[in-house]
Amino acid sequence: MKNALLNLSLLTSSLWSPISGGITTPDGFLAAGIAAGLKPSGKKDLALLYAPDGACCSGTFTQSVTRAYCVDLCIDRIKASEGKIRAVVINSGHANACTGSRGKIDSEIITNELAQRLGLSNEEVLICSTGLIGEPIPVAKVISHLDHLINSLDKEAYLDAANAILTTDLKVKQIAYQAVLGGRRISIGGMAKGSGMIHPSMATMLSYITCDVGIDYTLWSEMIKRVTESSFNAITVDGDTSTNDTFLAFSSGPKLDPRYLSTLEEGLHLTAQYLAKAIARDGEGANCLIEIQVEGAPSDLEAHVIARTIASSSLVKTAVHGLDPNWGRIIAALGRAGISFNFNDVQLWIGPYQIFSNGTPLEFDRQIVSNFMQARIKGKYLIDDLISIKLRIGRGRGSATAWGCDLSDQYVRINADYTT
């Protein structure tokens, strides 16, 4: 696909259908999720994703200078092996970031121990960590539970794995899609975690996708880069990026007729956008999902900058939380996005209600619009929890969509008491 930023609204194919399942739905993939005593809560906190022989892995990662060593390990091993990765171990509760040389040593000890038990080379095993920055991994606990973790690998353990990677999340995030391409059933599965520190620049965000199609490493990497831009790089919760952001995608299986590759990429976009919106929807203290649609920009990239600027505006987010159709905050965020446009071309809608046209505010019933917002802010985790804001800023062909959530006093409470 030539377009680097693909909107879900552009995915018109009816071939992909959501089905029951998750990260192990594609053929050959196994997963496990166990409680290894890493969290005081006693909940599941250690996961393993196991890919078939010959699988190809590509990823995108945090751009933070203070990133955890596990990110460097993933980048280096994927590059050195050209994507020949078989396993990923994921621990939650301890970010293992900013822990000095111990972070490197601990990550390598765990992956090496796991590789030995699985009969793999060290370079075929990755590690992802999530949790409190500055907290090292309890290595002894992890190693003592590796055999249990491996013995728990199962086709049906996708929910266990999806639960084991969570931290402050309130809801598990997983999805599976299926389509028939060229007479063959194709599946895509995914899982993710993230609730706070979400403003990815590729937040504490981890995401994984699998599919049962074999694809060349270079082509697969190009696809995943495009998918990232229209999904995980198009969400925000609080404007903070993390030290550990990682998105890994695996392909494995028979190759696909090239004429179906664009349809496959549509499925990847659908999967990634579902997970990305689930992260924004589950933002710490959030009550609704905000969708910012921008049309008429000179390019998709410029539309993306505008959409993400508005979605991350604290004033827009608090207005939504207060059910206040304060359109001035939206227009103000548009103006500081750093993108040139003719103000006389600007049009704005909140839901179905147009409230700004050709650079001039329109008369509208604030209570009706507020009621529209209220009906959705009460529908958390339901299909009607979406508050849409649409902007048309000109006659260009550029368009993009970004997602965020409202900003509540609960976000402050959660993060004020995070380590005390």
C-alpha positions as CSV (number, residue, x, y, z in Angstrom):
1,M,0.0,0.0,0.0
2,K,1.4,3.4,-1.0
3,N,-0.3,5.5,1.6
4,A,1.7,5.6,4.8
5,L,-1.3,6.6,6.9
6,L,-4.4,4.4,6.4
7,N,-7.6,5.3,8.1
8,L,-10.0,2.7,9.4
9,S,-12.8,4.5,7.5
10,L,-10.9,3.7,4.3
11,L,-11.0,0.0,4.9
12,T,-14.0,-0.9,2.9
13,S,-13.2,-4.6,2.4
14,S,-15.9,-6.9,3.8
15,L,-13.5,-9.9,3.7
16,W,-12.2,-9.5,7.3
17,S,-14.5,-10.6,10.1
18,P,-13.8,-10.5,13.8
19,I,-13.8,-13.9,15.4
20,S,-13.4,-15.4,18.9
21,G,-9.7,-15.7,19.8
22,G,-6.6,-13.8,20.2
23,I,-2.8,-13.9,19.7
24,T,-2.8,-17.7,19.1
25,T,-5.6,-17.8,16.5
26,P,-3.2,-18.0,13.5
27,D,-1.9,-21.4,12.8
28,G,1.2,-22.6,14.7
29,F,1.4,-20.0,17.4
30,L,1.2,-20.9,21.1
31,A,1.1,-18.7,24.3
32,A,1.2,-18.9,28.0
33,G,0.4,-16.6,30.9
34,I,1.1,-17.5,34.6
35,A,1.5,-16.0,38.0
36,A,5.2,-16.0,38.9
37,G,4.9,-13.9,42.0
38,L,6.3,-10.8,40.3
39,K,3.3,-8.7,41.5
40,P,2.1,-8.5,45.1
41,S,-1.5,-8.9,43.8
42,G,-0.8,-12.5,42.9
43,K,-2.3,-12.0,39.4
44,K,-0.7,-13.4,36.2
45,D,2.5,-11.5,35.5
46,L,4.6,-13.6,33.2
47,A,3.7,-14.4,29.6
48,L,5.3,-16.3,26.7
49,L,4.6,-16.1,23.0
50,Y,6.0,-18.9,20.9
51,A,6.2,-18.8,17.1
52,P,6.6,-21.6,14.6
53,D,9.9,-22.5,13.0
54,G,10.6,-20.1,10.1
55,A,8.5,-17.3,11.5
56,C,9.4,-13.7,10.7
57,C,9.3,-10.9,13.3
58,S,9.4,-7.1,12.8
59,G,8.8,-4.4,15.3
60,T,8.6,-0.7,16.2
61,F,9.9,0.7,19.4
62,T,10.0,3.7,21.7
63,Q,12.2,6.6,20.5
64,S,13.0,7.5,24.1
65,V,16.7,8.1,24.9
66,T,16.1,6.6,28.3
67,R,14.6,3.4,26.9
68,A,15.0,0.1,28.8
69,Y,17.7,-2.4,27.7
70,C,15.0,-4.9,26.6
71,V,14.1,-2.6,23.8
72,D,17.8,-2.5,22.6
73,L,17.9,-6.3,22.9
74,C,14.8,-6.6,20.7
75,I,16.1,-4.2,18.1
76,D,19.5,-5.8,17.9
77,R,18.3,-9.4,17.7
78,I,15.6,-8.7,15.1
79,K,18.1,-6.8,12.9
80,A,20.9,-9.3,13.3
81,S,18.7,-12.3,12.5
82,E,16.6,-10.5,9.8
83,G,13.5,-11.3,11.8
84,K,14.2,-14.9,12.6
85,I,12.6,-14.8,16.1
86,R,10.9,-17.7,17.8
87,A,9.9,-16.6,21.3
88,V,9.1,-13.5,23.4
89,V,8.9,-13.6,27.2
90,I,7.0,-10.7,28.8
91,N,7.1,-9.7,32.5
92,S,4.8,-7.1,34.0
93,G,5.2,-5.1,37.2
94,H,8.9,-4.2,36.6
95,A,10.0,-2.0,33.7
96,N,13.7,-2.8,34.2
97,A,14.4,0.6,32.8
98,C,17.0,3.0,34.2
99,T,18.5,0.2,36.3
100,G,22.1,0.6,35.1
101,S,24.1,-2.4,33.9
102,R,21.7,-4.7,35.8
103,G,19.0,-4.1,33.2
104,K,21.2,-5.6,30.5
105,I,22.5,-8.5,32.6
106,D,19.0,-9.5,33.8
107,S,17.4,-9.3,30.3
108,E,20.2,-11.5,28.9
109,I,20.1,-14.0,31.7
110,I,16.4,-14.5,31.3
111,T,16.4,-14.8,27.5
112,N,19.4,-17.1,27.6
113,E,17.8,-19.4,30.2
114,L,14.6,-19.5,28.2
115,A,16.4,-20.2,24.9
116,Q,18.2,-23.1,26.5
117,R,15.0,-24.7,27.7
118,L,13.3,-24.2,24.4
119,G,16.3,-25.5,22.4
120,L,16.7,-22.2,20.6
121,S,19.7,-19.9,20.1
122,N,19.9,-16.9,22.4
123,E,19.3,-14.6,19.3
124,E,15.9,-16.2,18.7
125,V,14.5,-15.1,22.0
126,L,13.3,-11.6,22.9
127,I,12.1,-10.0,26.2
128,C,9.7,-7.2,26.9
129,S,9.2,-5.6,30.3
130,T,6.5,-3.3,31.6
131,G,5.8,-1.7,35.0
132,L,7.5,0.7,37.3
133,I,10.5,2.5,35.9
134,G,13.6,1.9,38.0
135,E,12.4,-1.5,39.3
136,P,14.6,-4.4,38.2
137,I,13.1,-7.8,37.3
138,P,13.1,-10.4,40.1
139,V,15.3,-12.6,38.0
140,A,15.3,-15.6,40.4
141,K,11.5,-15.7,40.5
142,V,11.3,-15.5,36.7
143,I,13.9,-18.3,36.2
144,S,12.2,-20.5,38.8
145,H,9.0,-20.3,36.8
146,L,10.3,-20.7,33.3
147,D,9.6,-24.5,33.2
148,H,6.0,-23.9,34.4
149,L,5.7,-21.1,31.7
150,I,6.9,-23.4,28.9
151,N,4.7,-26.3,30.1
152,S,1.7,-23.9,30.0
153,L,2.2,-23.2,26.3
154,D,-1.1,-23.9,24.6
155,K,-3.2,-22.9,21.6
156,E,-6.1,-21.9,24.0
157,A,-4.0,-19.9,26.4
158,Y,-4.4,-16.6,24.5
159,L,-6.5,-15.1,27.3
160,D,-3.9,-16.1,30.0
161,A,-1.2,-14.3,28.0
162,A,-3.2,-11.2,27.4
163,N,-4.0,-10.9,31.1
164,A,-0.4,-11.6,32.2
165,I,1.0,-8.5,30.4
166,L,-1.4,-6.0,32.1
167,T,-0.4,-3.4,34.7
168,T,-2.9,-0.6,35.5
169,D,-5.2,-1.7,32.7
170,L,-8.8,-2.4,33.7
171,K,-9.6,-4.4,30.7
172,V,-7.9,-7.2,28.7
173,K,-7.1,-6.2,25.1
174,Q,-7.2,-8.8,22.4
175,I,-8.8,-9.5,19.0
176,A,-8.7,-11.9,16.1
177,Y,-9.8,-11.5,12.5
178,Q,-10.2,-13.9,9.7
179,A,-10.7,-13.8,5.9
180,V,-10.5,-16.1,2.9
181,L,-7.9,-14.9,0.4
182,G,-7.2,-16.9,-2.7
183,G,-9.3,-19.8,-1.4
184,R,-7.3,-20.0,1.8
185,R,-8.3,-19.1,5.4
186,I,-6.1,-16.4,6.8
187,S,-6.1,-15.4,10.5
188,I,-4.6,-12.4,12.3
189,G,-4.5,-12.3,16.1
190,G,-3.4,-9.6,18.6
191,M,-3.0,-8.6,22.2
192,A,-1.9,-5.4,23.8
193,K,-1.5,-3.6,27.1
194,G,-1.5,0.1,28.0
195,S,-3.5,2.5,30.1
196,G,-1.1,5.3,31.2
197,M,2.0,6.9,29.7
198,I,0.4,6.6,26.4
199,H,1.5,9.0,23.6
200,P,3.7,6.6,21.5
201,S,6.4,7.9,19.4
202,M,7.5,5.0,17.2
203,A,3.4,4.2,26.0
204,T,3.6,2.1,28.9
205,M,2.5,0.3,25.7
206,L,3.2,-3.3,24.6
207,S,1.4,-4.8,21.6
208,Y,1.7,-8.1,19.6
209,I,0.2,-9.3,16.3
210,T,0.5,-12.7,14.6
211,C,-0.6,-13.9,11.2
212,D,-0.4,-17.2,9.4
213,V,1.1,-15.9,6.1
214,G,4.8,-16.1,5.3
215,I,6.2,-12.8,4.1
216,D,9.7,-11.6,3.3
217,Y,11.3,-9.8,6.2
218,T,11.8,-6.5,4.3
219,L,8.3,-6.4,2.9
220,W,6.8,-7.4,6.3
221,S,8.8,-4.6,8.1
222,E,7.5,-2.0,5.6
223,M,3.9,-3.2,6.3
224,I,4.4,-3.0,10.0
225,K,5.8,0.5,9.9
226,R,2.8,1.7,7.9
227,V,0.4,-0.1,10.3
228,T,2.1,1.5,13.3
229,E,1.6,5.0,12.0
230,S,-2.2,4.6,11.6
231,S,-2.7,2.8,14.9
232,F,-0.3,2.9,17.8
233,N,1.2,6.2,16.7
234,A,-2.3,7.7,16.4
235,I,-3.4,7.4,20.0
236,T,-2.8,9.4,23.2
237,V,-4.0,9.2,26.8
238,D,-1.8,11.7,28.7
239,G,0.9,13.0,26.4
240,D,3.7,11.0,28.1
241,T,5.7,8.4,26.2
242,S,7.3,5.4,27.9
243,T,10.8,3.9,28.2
244,N,9.5,0.4,27.1
245,D,7.1,0.9,24.1
246,T,7.3,-2.2,21.9
247,F,5.1,-3.5,19.0
248,L,6.1,-6.9,17.7
249,A,4.5,-8.5,14.7
250,F,5.0,-12.1,13.5
251,S,4.2,-13.7,10.2
252,S,4.5,-17.5,9.6
253,G,3.0,-19.9,7.1
254,P,2.7,-20.4,3.3
255,K,3.2,-17.3,1.1
256,L,0.3,-15.4,-0.3
257,D,-0.4,-14.5,-3.9
258,P,1.0,-11.0,-4.2
259,R,-2.4,-9.7,-5.4
260,Y,-3.8,-10.3,-2.0
261,L,-1.1,-8.5,0.0
262,S,-3.0,-5.2,0.1
263,T,-6.0,-7.0,1.6
264,L,-3.8,-8.7,4.1
265,E,-2.4,-5.2,5.1
266,E,-6.0,-4.0,5.6
267,G,-6.5,-6.8,8.1
268,L,-3.3,-5.8,9.9
269,H,-4.5,-2.2,10.1
270,L,-7.9,-3.4,11.4
271,T,-6.2,-5.5,14.1
272,A,-3.8,-2.8,15.2
273,Q,-6.4,0.0,15.2
274,Y,-8.7,-2.2,17.3
275,L,-5.9,-2.7,19.9
276,A,-4.8,1.0,19.7
277,K,-8.4,2.2,20.4
278,A,-8.7,-0.3,23.2
279,I,-5.7,1.3,24.8
280,A,-7.1,4.8,24.5
281,R,-10.5,3.6,25.6
282,D,-8.9,2.1,28.7
283,G,-6.9,5.2,29.6
284,E,-6.4,5.7,33.3
285,G,-9.5,7.4,34.7
286,A,-11.1,7.6,31.3
287,N,-14.8,7.5,30.6
288,C,-15.0,7.6,26.8
289,L,-13.1,7.3,23.6
290,I,-12.5,10.5,21.6
291,E,-12.0,10.2,17.8
292,I,-10.5,13.1,15.9
293,Q,-11.0,13.0,12.1
294,V,-9.2,15.5,9.9
295,E,-10.0,16.0,6.2
296,G,-8.9,18.4,3.5
297,A,-5.3,18.7,4.6
298,P,-2.5,19.0,2.0
299,S,-1.2,15.5,3.0
300,D,-2.0,12.6,5.2
301,L,1.1,13.4,7.3
302,E,-0.1,16.9,8.0
303,A,-3.6,15.7,8.8
304,H,-2.0,13.2,11.2
305,V,-0.1,16.0,13.1
306,I,-3.3,18.0,13.5
307,A,-5.5,15.1,14.6
308,R,-2.9,14.0,17.2
309,T,-2.4,17.6,18.5
310,I,-6.1,17.9,19.1
311,A,-6.5,14.5,20.6
312,S,-3.7,15.2,23.1
313,S,-4.9,18.7,24.2
314,S,-5.6,18.7,27.9
315,L,-8.2,21.4,27.4
316,V,-10.1,19.4,24.8
317,K,-9.9,16.3,26.9
318,T,-11.2,18.1,30.1
319,A,-14.0,19.8,28.1
320,V,-15.1,16.4,26.8
321,H,-15.1,15.0,30.4
322,G,-17.2,18.0,31.5
323,L,-19.6,17.4,28.6
324,D,-18.8,20.9,27.4
325,P,-19.0,21.5,23.6
326,N,-16.3,24.2,23.9
327,W,-15.3,24.3,20.3
328,G,-12.9,27.1,20.9
329,R,-10.4,24.7,22.5
330,I,-10.5,22.5,19.4
331,I,-9.9,25.4,17.1
332,A,-7.1,26.6,19.4
333,A,-5.4,23.2,19.2
334,L,-5.8,23.2,15.5
335,G,-4.1,26.6,15.3
336,R,-1.0,25.5,17.2
337,A,-0.4,22.2,15.4
338,G,2.2,23.9,13.1
339,I,0.3,23.2,9.9
340,S,-0.6,25.9,7.4
341,F,-4.2,26.2,6.3
342,N,-6.8,28.8,5.2
343,F,-8.9,29.6,8.3
344,N,-11.8,30.5,6.1
345,D,-12.0,26.9,4.9
346,V,-12.3,25.4,8.4
347,Q,-15.5,23.4,9.3
348,L,-16.1,21.6,12.6
349,W,-18.5,18.9,13.8
350,I,-19.0,17.3,17.2
351,G,-20.8,14.1,16.4
352,P,-23.5,14.9,13.9
353,Y,-23.7,18.6,14.9
354,Q,-21.9,21.2,12.8
355,I,-20.8,24.1,14.9
356,F,-18.3,25.9,12.8
357,S,-18.2,26.7,9.1
358,N,-16.0,28.7,6.8
359,G,-14.1,30.3,9.7
360,T,-17.3,31.4,11.4
361,P,-19.2,29.8,14.4
362,L,-22.7,28.6,13.7
363,E,-25.6,28.8,16.1
364,F,-26.2,25.5,17.9
365,D,-28.0,24.2,20.9
366,R,-25.3,23.6,23.5
367,Q,-27.5,21.4,25.6
368,I,-28.4,19.1,22.8
369,V,-24.7,18.7,21.9
370,S,-23.9,18.2,25.6
371,N,-26.6,15.5,25.9
372,F,-25.1,13.8,22.9
373,M,-21.7,13.7,24.7
374,Q,-23.3,12.5,27.9
375,A,-25.0,9.6,26.3
376,R,-21.6,8.4,25.2
377,I,-19.4,9.2,28.2
378,K,-21.6,6.8,30.2
379,G,-21.2,4.0,27.8
380,K,-17.7,2.9,28.8
381,Y,-16.6,-0.3,26.9
382,L,-19.8,-0.2,24.8
383,I,-20.0,0.6,21.1
384,D,-21.6,4.0,21.9
385,D,-18.7,5.3,24.0
386,L,-17.2,7.1,21.0
387,I,-17.3,10.9,20.9
388,S,-16.3,12.0,17.4
389,I,-14.9,15.4,16.4
390,K,-14.5,16.1,12.7
391,L,-12.5,18.9,11.1
392,R,-12.4,19.8,7.4
393,I,-9.6,22.4,6.9
394,G,-9.5,22.8,3.2
395,R,-9.8,21.0,-0.2
396,G,-6.7,18.8,0.0
397,R,-6.7,15.0,-0.2
398,G,-4.9,14.5,3.1
399,S,-6.9,12.8,5.9
400,A,-6.1,11.1,9.2
401,T,-7.7,9.9,12.4
402,A,-6.4,9.9,15.9
403,W,-7.8,8.6,19.2
404,G,-7.7,9.8,22.8
405,C,-9.8,9.8,25.9
406,D,-11.3,12.3,28.3
407,L,-9.1,13.6,31.2
408,S,-10.7,13.1,34.6
409,D,-9.7,13.8,38.2
410,Q,-9.3,10.0,38.6
411,Y,-6.2,10.2,36.3
412,V,-4.6,12.6,38.8
413,R,-5.5,10.3,41.7
414,I,-4.2,7.2,40.1
415,N,-0.9,8.8,39.2
416,A,-0.4,10.9,42.3
417,D,-0.4,7.7,44.4
418,Y,1.4,5.4,41.9
419,T,4.4,4.5,44.1
420,T,3.2,5.5,47.6
